[in-house]
Amino acid sequence: MGSVAGIFVAAVGEMPLQSREEVLAVAGRGLQGDRYFDGSGTYSTTPGTGRQVTLIESEALQAAEQDYDLHLPPGASRRNIVTAGVALNHLVGREFMVGEVRLLGTRLCEPCSHLAKLTGKPVVKALIHRAGLRADILDGGLIRVGDEVRSVEG
């Protein structure tokens, strides 16, 4: 189906995300070392699901640059996992695997004014409906750059 092209975490909300080669995903909690893992993310206290892992397509970032002249490096998108070759919007409401980790796509991760403020760029129009996917971790494990991303049939 596709693969993990990059992994990014930030220990504290609003801080720049750091690139990782691998990260431990903990079921029901998030990615170890990320702001949402310990509840220090900007939206940690906001009710709702899908704050454990966020994903974005590398193709969406390329399209934003091509269509809107918006250059946004993968880590600047503030999403944890950058994918290649995966239609993330199709995974809303579905279980999928990232390497050995089983996730549930909960909802789209739309761009917002907070992302625009942190990046200093007009991201909302360029990324609307293609800014990624929010997911919850069902079964944890390691996620590594290069891991396969595939849907779980069932």
Buried (B, 14 or more C-beta within 10 A) or exposed (E): EBBBBBBBBBEEBEEEBEEBEBBBBBBEBBBBBBBBBBEBBBEBEEEEEBBBBBBBBBBBBEBBEEEBEBEBEBBBBBBBBBBBEBEBBEBBEBBBBBBBBBBBBBEBBBBBEEBBEBBEBEBBEBBEEBBBBBBBBBEBBBBBBEBBBBBEEE
